C-alpha cells in the first residue's frame, strides 16, 4: 500500500506525552475532565489523520504509548477482509503493529479457534475489562493471552502487569484486537522506559507495583479502540478503492504494443503514489498502411475515476481516427469535438499524436497542449521538439497544425506525460532540461534503454501524478526493399501489375513466391480498377515478410463472399484468403488499401 496524504491540512496536534490523563481530583476537588477530553480530542484527530493503514496503526500506537499504556499491540485478521460485506468471525489474527514492545519484530499469525477465548473477545461475548496479572481477575484474560502468545510468552509477564484487551470493530465486521499493557512500577511517564521511541519490552520482569487501568482509563481506551476500528475500516476501503481505480485504468491501457517493421517500441506506466484516485494518462500505438505507425500519448486533466473513464473514451476515439489514416492535426481536431460531446462538464486533455513512416524516414507530429517530446538523433544529440502547442483537447474552436520532421535510421522519439518532468519540488522547464540532458548521455538508443534512462530523473519520494512513457526507435526500411507504382485504372492494368510484381520478386531472389504473389496482385488490382477514378497504387515491401498493398480512391471496403457455380465474379478475395498468410482492408481518408502478407521462403 502506498503512502497517502493526510486528511488534515497540517499535522494534528501532538498527543501529550508528559503524563497520562488523570482522573484524580485537581486543586479545586474536581476531576481533571478537561485534561482527559483534550487528550481524547487530539488522539482522535491523530488516529483519523491518514488514509493509509500502516500510518493509521503508527498513529494509534503514538497516542496510546506512553499516554495511556507502556505498550500496545494491534492484531488484525488474516487475510484482511472485504469490507463491503460482513465476513463473519476472523479465523486468524496477525500482528500488524506493536509500539513499545519487541513483540512485533516477528510477525505471528494465530488461528482463532471456534468457541475459544479469542473468538469470545472478538464476538464481545466475554467482558474485556482491565486485569492485573497475579490477581483473581487475571483468570479472565489468561486463556486469551495463551491463544495469542502461548503459555511460554505469558510466563514472562511479571506479576502486577496490567492488561486491557479490546476488539477493533469496523462498520460491518470485527477487524482485529487491541492489547494494552502497563508494566508494574511504571506509574510515571517521566520514566525512560515509557519513552515511545525506546525499544522497551513489555514481556520482561520488572519491579513489582500496581498500575492497573481504572474505569476511566478503560473508557478512554474503549473510545480510542472504536475510533481506531473505524479508521482501519476507512483505510481498507480507501485501499480497495485505489486498487479498483488502478485496475480500471490499467485495464484500459494496452498490455503490449504491436511491433511494426522499421520501428521498435517500448512503454512504461507508473501510477501516482500519492492519493487513491488515479489519473488519465494513456499511451497507444496503431499500425497504419505502408508500414507506418501512429504513436499517441495523452493526459486527461484531473485525478478521479471520471478521468480514467474519459481517458478510455478518448483512447478508443483516437484508435478509430488513426485507423482512418487522418493527418495528425485532423485526429486532434476530432478528439477535441469528441471531448466536448462527453457531457455538460468540460473535460480537458493534452495529447501528442505522431505518425512515423519507416520508408520515407519522416515523422509527422501534432500537439494539443502537451509537453514537448524528445527527439534523439543518431549521433546522440537530443532536442525538445518545438511544436505548435495548440490548446488542450476539450477547449473547442482551436486550430491544430502538423509538423513534418526527418527521422533517419538510428534516431528515436520519446513521448511522455508531465508527471515525469514536473513535481511540487521541480518546475516543468527544469525537468524538461534534465530529461534532455539525461537522454543525451545514453549510450544506447533502444526503446527499453530510453525508458529506463528517462525514469532515472525521478526524485526520491512519492509521485503526485501518473507517468506514461512511449519510446520509439526508428530503424527505417531500406529503399531497395520497397517497390512502388502508380497504375492507371485500365483493362490492361492487372496484367501490367503481374509483370511488375514478378520483376521485383526475381530481383529480390523470391522466385518461389512469384506465382502466388502475381495471382493475388492480379485479383486485387482487378477489384480496384472496377471502382477507382484515379490511379491505383501498388506497393511491395520486403522485411521479415513480403507485404503487398493495393490502394484506390473508393471508400467501399471489399468483403469475401461465397460465389455460386455460375457466378463469374466473387472469387478474388477467396483466392487471396487461401494463398496469403494474412490479409485485410483499411479505409483511408481518400479511399482504401487492401493488403496481404506472405512468409519469406
C-alpha positions in Angstrom: 0.0 0.0 0.0 1.3 3.4 -0.9 1.5 6.3 1.5 -1.4 8.6 1.2 -1.9 12.3 2.0 -3.1 13.4 5.4 -6.7 14.4 5.7 -6.0 17.4 7.8 -4.4 20.5 6.3 -1.5 20.2 8.7 -0.1 17.8 11.2 -2.5 17.2 14.1 -1.5 18.5 17.5 0.9 16.2 19.3 -0.6 14.0 21.9 0.5 14.9 25.5 3.5 12.8 26.5 4.5 14.2 29.8 1.9 12.5 31.9 -1.1 10.2 31.5 -4.5 11.8 31.6 -5.5 11.6 35.2 -8.9 11.1 36.8 -7.7 12.2 40.1 -9.2 15.4 41.5 -7.4 18.7 41.0 -6.8 21.5 43.4 -10.4 22.5 43.3 -11.6 19.0 44.0 -13.0 18.4 40.6 -11.7 15.6 38.3 -9.4 16.6 35.5 -12.1 16.2 32.9 -10.6 18.9 30.7 -7.3 17.2 30.5 -8.9 13.9 29.6 -11.1 15.5 27.0 -8.2 17.4 25.4 -6.3 14.1 25.2 -9.3 12.3 23.5 -9.7 15.2 21.1 -6.1 15.3 19.9 -5.8 11.5 19.9 -9.0 11.0 17.9 -7.8 13.6 15.3 -4.4 11.9 15.0 -5.8 8.4 14.6 -8.0 9.7 11.7 -5.4 11.9 10.1 -4.3 9.4 7.5 -5.9 7.1 5.0 -3.0 4.7 4.9 -3.4 1.5 7.0 0.3 1.5 8.2 0.2 5.2 9.1 -3.1 4.8 10.9 -1.7 2.0 13.1 1.5 4.0 13.8 -0.6 7.0 14.9 -2.7 4.7 17.1 0.5 3.5 18.8 1.8 7.0 19.3 -1.4 8.2 21.0 -1.6 5.2 23.3 2.0 4.9 24.3 3.1 6.3 26.7 0.0 8.5 27.3 -2.3 5.5 28.3 -0.1 2.4 28.3 3.5 1.3 28.2 3.0 -0.9 25.2 0.3 -1.5 22.6 -0.1 -4.4 20.2 -2.5 -4.4 17.2 -3.7 -7.7 15.8 -5.7 -7.7 12.5 -7.5 -10.5 10.9 -5.6 -12.5 8.3 -6.4 -12.1 5.5 -7.8 -8.6 5.7 -11.5 -8.8 4.8 -13.6 -7.4 2.0 -15.0 -4.5 4.0 -18.1 -4.2 1.7 -19.6 -7.3 3.4 -19.5 -9.0 6.8 -17.0 -11.8 6.5 -18.1 -13.3 9.9 -15.7 -14.1 12.7 -12.0 -14.0 12.0 -10.3 -17.3 11.5 -6.7 -15.9 12.1 -5.0 -12.8 13.5 -1.6 -11.4 12.7 0.4 -8.7 14.5 0.4 -5.7 12.2 1.8 -3.1 14.7 3.5 -3.1 18.1 4.5 0.0 20.0 6.8 -0.1 23.0 7.5 -3.8 22.7 9.7 -6.2 20.7 6.7 -8.5 20.1 6.0 -7.0 16.6 9.5 -7.7 15.3 8.4 -11.1 14.1 5.1 -11.5 12.5 3.0 -14.1 14.3 -0.2 -15.5 13.0 -2.6 -17.2 15.4 -5.6 -19.2 14.4 -8.9 -18.4 16.1 -10.5 -21.5 17.5 -14.3 -21.5 17.4 -15.6 -21.2 20.9 -12.2 -20.2 22.3 -11.4 -17.2 24.4 -10.1 -15.2 21.4 -13.3 -15.8 19.4 -15.3 -14.8 22.5 -13.5 -11.5 22.8 -13.8 -10.7 19.1 -17.5 -11.5 19.4 -17.9 -9.4 22.5 -19.2 -12.5 24.4 -16.6 -12.1 27.1 -16.0 -9.0 29.3 -12.7 -7.4 28.3 -12.2 -5.0 31.2 -8.7 -4.4 32.7 -7.0 -7.2 34.6 -3.8 -7.4 36.6 -1.6 -10.5 36.5 -1.3 -12.1 39.8 -4.8 -11.2 40.9 -8.0 -13.2 40.6 -9.2 -11.1 37.8 -6.4 -12.3 35.5 -8.0 -15.6 35.1 -10.5 -14.0 32.6 -7.7 -12.9 30.2 -5.2 -15.8 30.6 -6.9 -18.1 28.0 -6.9 -15.2 25.5 -3.2 -14.5 26.1 -2.3 -18.2 25.8 -4.1 -18.4 22.4 -2.3 -15.2 21.2 1.2 -15.7 22.5 1.5 -19.1 24.0 2.0 -20.1 27.6 5.8 -19.6 27.4 5.5 -15.9 26.5 2.8 -15.5 29.1 5.1 -16.8 31.7 7.5 -14.0 31.1 4.9 -11.4 32.2 5.6 -10.2 35.7 3.0 -10.2 38.4 1.3 -6.8 38.6 1.4 -6.3 34.8 -1.9 -4.6 33.8 -3.6 -5.7 30.6 -6.6 -4.5 28.6 -7.9 -6.2 25.5 -10.4 -4.5 23.2 -11.8 -5.6 19.9 -11.4 -3.4 16.8 -14.7 -3.2 15.1 -15.2 -1.8 11.6 -18.6 -0.7 10.2 -19.6 -4.3 9.3 -17.2 -6.7 10.9 -14.6 -7.2 13.6 -11.2 -6.3 12.1 -8.9 -7.3 14.9 -7.8 -6.9 18.5 -6.0 -4.2 20.5 -4.0 -5.2 23.6 -2.7 -2.5 26.0 0.0 -3.3 28.6 1.1 -1.4 31.7 4.2 -2.7 33.4 4.4 -2.8 37.2 6.1 0.1 38.8 5.5 2.4 35.7 3.2 4.9 37.2 5.0 8.0 35.9 5.6 8.9 32.3 8.9 10.6 33.1 10.3 7.1 33.4 12.6 6.5 30.4 11.2 3.0 29.9 8.0 4.7 28.9 9.6 6.6 26.1 7.8 5.7 22.9 11.0 5.9 20.9 12.9 3.4 23.0 12.9 -0.3 22.3 11.4 -1.2 25.7 10.0 -4.7 26.1 6.6 -5.4 27.6 7.4 -9.1 28.2 10.2 -8.9 30.8 10.1 -8.9 34.6 10.4 -5.5 36.2 9.9 -4.1 39.6 6.6 -5.1 41.2 3.9 -2.5 41.5 0.2 -1.9 40.8 -0.7 0.3 37.9 -4.0 -1.2 36.9 -6.2 0.5 34.4 -9.1 2.2 36.3 -12.6 2.6 34.9 -11.7 6.0 33.3 -8.7 4.5 31.6 -10.8 1.6 30.3 -13.5 4.0 29.0 -10.8 6.1 27.3 -9.2 3.1 25.7 -12.6 1.8 24.5 -13.3 5.1 22.8 -10.0 5.1 21.1 -10.4 1.5 20.1 -13.7 2.4 18.5 -12.1 5.3 16.6 -9.2 3.0 15.6 -11.6 0.3 14.3 -13.4 2.9 12.1 -10.1 4.4 10.9 -8.8 0.9 10.0 -12.1 0.2 8.1 -11.7 3.6 6.3 -8.1 2.8 5.3 -9.1 -0.6 4.0 -11.9 1.0 2.0 -9.6 3.6 0.7 -7.0 1.0 -0.3 -9.7 -1.1 -2.0 -10.9 2.0 -3.9 -7.4 2.7 -5.1 -6.9 -0.9 -6.2 -10.1 -0.8 -8.2 -9.3 2.5 -9.8 -5.7 1.4 -10.6 -7.0 -1.9 -12.0 -9.6 0.0 -14.1 -7.0 2.3 -15.6 -4.5 -0.4 -16.3 -7.3 -2.5 -18.0 -7.9 0.4 -20.4 -4.2 0.6 -21.3 -2.5 -1.7 -23.8 -0.6 -4.5 -22.2 1.7 -4.8 -25.2 2.2 -2.7 -28.4 2.3 -4.1 -31.9 5.8 -4.2 -33.2 6.0 -2.9 -36.7 8.9 -3.4 -39.2 11.2 -0.5 -39.2 10.4 0.7 -35.6 10.9 -0.7 -32.1 8.6 0.3 -29.3 8.7 0.3 -25.5 6.3 1.7 -22.9 6.1 2.4 -19.2 3.2 3.3 -17.0 3.6 4.3 -13.3 0.6 5.3 -11.2 0.9 8.2 -8.8 1.8 7.1 -5.3 0.0 10.0 -3.5 -3.7 9.7 -3.4 -6.1 6.9 -4.1 -7.6 8.5 -7.2 -6.0 7.6 -10.5 -5.2 10.0 -13.3 -5.9 9.8 -17.0 -2.5 9.2 -18.6 -2.5 6.9 -21.6 -0.3 5.7 -24.5 -1.0 3.8 -27.6 0.3 2.7 -31.0 -1.8 2.0 -34.1 -0.4 0.2 -37.2 -1.1 2.1 -40.4 -0.9 1.1 -44.1 2.5 1.5 -45.7 4.3 0.0 -42.7 3.6 3.3 -40.9 2.7 3.5 -37.2 0.8 6.1 -35.2 2.2 7.0 -31.7 0.0 8.6 -29.1 0.5 9.8 -25.6 -2.2 11.8 -23.7 -3.2 13.0 -20.3 -6.7 13.8 -19.1 -6.6 16.6 -16.5 -7.7 15.7 -13.0 -7.4 12.6 -10.8 -10.6 10.6 -10.4 -12.4 7.6 -11.8 -14.1 10.0 -14.1 -10.6 11.0 -15.5 -9.8 7.3 -16.1 -13.2 6.8 -17.8 -12.7 9.8 -20.1 -9.2 8.5 -20.9 -10.7 5.2 -22.1 -13.2 7.0 -24.3 -10.6 9.3 -25.8 -8.2 6.4 -26.4 -10.9 4.5 -28.2 -11.7 7.5 -30.4 -8.0 8.0 -31.2 -7.7 4.4 -32.3 -10.7 4.8 -34.6 -9.5 8.1 -36.1 -6.0 6.7 -36.5 -7.4 3.7 -38.5 -8.9 6.3 -40.9 -5.3 7.4 -41.6 -6.2 11.1 -41.0 -3.4 13.6 -40.6 -2.3 14.2 -37.0 -3.9 17.6 -36.8 -7.2 16.2 -38.1 -7.1 13.5 -35.4 -6.7 16.1 -32.7 -9.5 18.2 -34.1 -11.9 15.3 -34.0 -10.7 14.3 -30.5 -11.5 17.9 -29.4 -15.0 17.5 -30.8 -15.4 14.2 -29.0 -14.3 15.6 -25.7 -16.9 18.4 -26.0 -19.7 15.8 -26.5 -18.8 13.7 -23.4 -21.1 15.8 -21.2 -22.0 19.2 -19.9 -18.9 19.3 -17.7 -15.8 20.3 -19.6 -13.2 17.6 -19.9 -9.7 18.7 -20.9 -6.9 16.6 -22.0 -3.5 17.1 -23.6 -2.1 14.9 -26.3 0.7 14.4 -28.8 0.0 12.4 -31.9 2.8 11.3 -34.3 2.9 9.2 -37.4 6.2 7.6 -38.4 6.9 6.4 -42.0 9.9 4.0 -42.0 10.1 4.1 -45.8 10.3 7.9 -46.1 12.2 8.2 -42.8 9.9 11.0 -41.8 7.7 11.7 -38.7 4.7 14.0 -38.7 3.5 15.3 -35.3 0.8 17.5 -33.8 0.4 18.7 -30.3 -2.6 19.7 -28.2 -1.2 21.5 -25.2 1.1 18.6 -24.2 4.7 18.6 -23.0 7.1 18.5 -26.0 8.6 15.1 -27.0 12.3 14.5 -27.1 13.9 13.5 -30.4 17.3 11.7 -30.1 19.5 11.9 -33.2 21.7 9.0 -34.4 24.8 10.8 -33.1 23.3 11.2 -29.6 22.2 14.8 -29.9 18.8 15.4 -28.2 16.3 18.2 -28.7 12.9 19.1 -27.3 10.7 19.4 -30.3 9.2 22.9 -30.6 5.8 22.0 -31.9 2.8 24.4 -32.2 1.4 23.6 -28.8 -2.2 24.5 -29.5 -4.8 24.2 -26.7 -5.8 21.2 -24.8 -8.4 18.9 -26.2 -11.9 19.9 -25.0 -11.4 23.7 -25.2 -13.1 23.8 -28.6 -12.7 26.1 -31.6 -8.9 25.6 -31.7 -6.9 25.0 -34.9 -4.2 22.3 -34.7 -1.3 22.0 -37.1 1.1 19.2 -38.1 4.9 19.4 -38.4 6.9 17.0 -40.5 10.5 16.3 -39.5 13.2 13.9 -40.7 13.6 10.7 -38.7 16.7 9.0 -40.0 17.5 5.4 -39.1 19.2 5.3 -35.7 17.1 8.1 -34.3 14.5 7.7 -31.5 11.5 9.6 -30.2 10.3 9.7 -26.6 6.7 10.7 -25.8 5.8 11.2 -22.1 3.3 12.9 -19.7 4.1 15.8 -17.4 4.3 13.6 -14.3 7.8 12.6 -15.5 9.3 16.1 -15.5 7.1 18.2 -13.2 6.5 18.0 -9.5 6.0 20.2 -6.5 9.7 20.4 -6.0 10.8 20.8 -9.6 9.5 23.2 -12.3 8.5 22.0 -15.7 11.3 23.7 -17.5 13.9 22.3 -15.1 12.5 18.8 -15.5 12.5 19.0 -19.3 16.1 20.1 -19.5 17.1 17.4 -17.0 15.4 14.8 -19.2 17.0 16.1 -22.4 20.5 16.1 -20.7 19.9 12.6 -19.4 18.9 11.1 -22.7 21.9 12.8 -24.4 24.2 10.7 -22.3 22.5 7.4 -23.1 24.9 5.0 -24.8 22.2 3.0 -26.5 19.1 4.2 -28.2 17.0 1.1 -27.8 13.4 2.0 -26.6 13.8 0.0 -23.4 17.0 1.8 -22.5 15.4 5.2 -23.2 12.5 4.4 -20.9 15.0 3.3 -18.1 17.1 6.4 -18.5 14.1 8.7 -18.5 12.8 7.3 -15.2 16.2 7.9 -13.6 15.4 11.6 -13.4 12.5 11.0 -10.9 13.3 12.4 -7.5 13.0 10.1 -4.4 9.8 10.0 -2.6 6.1 9.8 -3.6 4.9 10.8 -7.1 1.9 13.1 -7.1 1.0 12.2 -10.7 0.8 9.3 -13.1 3.6 8.8 -15.6 3.2 7.4 -19.1 6.1 6.8 -21.5 6.2 5.7 -25.1 9.6 5.3 -26.7 10.1 4.5 -30.4 13.5 3.6 -32.0 13.5 4.3 -35.7 15.3 1.7 -37.8 13.6 2.5 -41.2 13.2 0.2 -44.2 15.9 0.5 -46.9 14.7 1.9 -50.2 16.0 -1.3 -52.1 13.4 -3.3 -50.1 10.5 -1.3 -51.4 8.8 -1.3 -54.9 6.1 1.3 -55.6 4.0 2.0 -58.7 1.1 4.2 -59.8 -1.2 2.4 -62.3 -3.9 3.9 -64.4 -7.3 2.2 -64.0 -7.5 0.4 -67.4 -8.4 -3.1 -68.5 -4.7 -4.0 -69.2 -3.6 -2.8 -65.8 -3.9 -6.2 -64.0 -1.5 -7.8 -66.5 1.0 -5.0 -66.1 0.8 -5.3 -62.3 1.5 -9.0 -62.5 4.6 -8.4 -64.6 5.9 -5.6 -62.3 5.4 -7.7 -59.2 7.2 -10.6 -60.9 10.2 -8.5 -61.8 10.5 -7.2 -58.2 10.4 -10.7 -56.7 13.1 -12.0 -59.0 15.3 -9.0 -58.2 14.9 -9.9 -54.5 15.5 -13.6 -55.1 12.0 -14.6 -54.2 11.1 -16.5 -57.3 9.4 -19.2 -55.2 6.7 -16.6 -54.3 6.2 -15.3 -57.8 3.3 -17.4 -58.9 1.1 -16.9 -55.8 2.0 -13.2 -55.5 1.3 -12.5 -59.1 -2.1 -14.2 -58.8 -3.1 -12.3 -55.7 -1.9 -9.0 -57.1 -3.9 -9.5 -60.3 -7.1 -10.2 -58.3 -6.7 -7.1 -56.0 -5.8 -4.8 -58.9 -8.8 -6.1 -60.9 -11.1 -5.3 -58.0 -9.5 -1.9 -57.5 -9.9 -0.7 -61.1 -13.6 -1.5 -61.1 -14.2 1.3 -58.6 -11.2 3.7 -59.0 -11.4 7.0 -60.7 -7.8 7.9 -60.1 -4.5 5.9 -60.4 -4.3 2.7 -58.4 -1.2 2.2 -56.2 0.7 -1.0 -55.9 3.4 -1.4 -53.2 5.6 -4.4 -52.4 7.7 -4.3 -49.2 10.3 -6.9 -48.2 11.1 -7.2 -44.5 10.8 -10.4 -42.5 7.6 -11.0 -44.6 6.6 -9.9 -48.1 3.8 -7.4 -47.9 1.7 -6.2 -50.8 -0.7 -3.2 -50.7 -3.2 -2.2 -53.4 -4.8 1.2 -52.9 -7.6 3.1 -54.7 -9.8 6.1 -54.1 -13.0 4.2 -53.4 -14.1 4.0 -49.7 -16.1 0.8 -50.3 -14.3 -2.0 -48.4 -14.3 -5.4 -50.1 -15.6 -8.4 -48.3 -15.2 -12.1 -49.1 -18.4 -13.9 -50.2 -19.3 -17.3 -51.4 -19.6 -17.3 -55.2 -22.1 -19.6 -56.9 -21.2 -22.2 -59.5 -22.4 -20.0 -62.3 -21.0 -16.6 -61.0 -18.2 -15.1 -62.9 -17.1 -12.8 -60.1 -16.7 -13.0 -56.3 -13.8 -15.5 -56.1 -10.8 -13.0 -55.9 -10.8 -12.5 -52.1 -11.3 -16.2 -51.6 -8.1 -16.8 -53.5 -6.3 -14.2 -51.5 -7.5 -15.6 -48.2 -6.4 -19.1 -49.2 -2.9 -18.2 -50.5 -1.9 -15.4 -48.1 -0.6 -15.7 -44.6 -2.7 -12.7 -43.6 -4.8 -10.2 -45.4 -7.1 -7.2 -44.6 -8.5 -3.9 -45.8 -8.1 -0.4 -44.3 -10.3 2.6 -45.1 -8.2 5.8 -45.6 -9.2 9.4 -45.7 -9.1 9.3 -49.5 -10.0 5.7 -50.2 -8.8 2.3 -49.0 -5.9 -0.1 -49.0 -6.2 -3.9 -49.4 -3.1 -5.8 -48.3 -1.8 -9.3 -47.8 1.4 -10.8 -46.4 3.4 -13.9 -47.1 6.2 -15.6 -45.3 9.6 -15.5 -46.9 11.0 -18.8 -48.0 
